[in-house]
Amino acid sequence: MPTPPASPRAARSLAVVNEEIRALLSAGGLVSPEGRRYQELLVEWAAAVRGDVTEAA
């Protein structure tokens, strides 16, 4: 099961989270110590997607 982000913060928009994921990936985040950050961002991204779906409904 994915772990929640280390520090609680206000929910960010899907676009903001996507941008941070892209920046991390372009910097090689998957094969570096930042790999954990990538996992945290995926959890946040999934929550943002669910939030967008809930708002649309």
Secondary structure, DSSP 8 states (H G I E B T S, - for coil): -----SS------HHHHHHHHHHHHHTTGGGSTTHHHHHHHHHHHHHHHHHHHHHH-
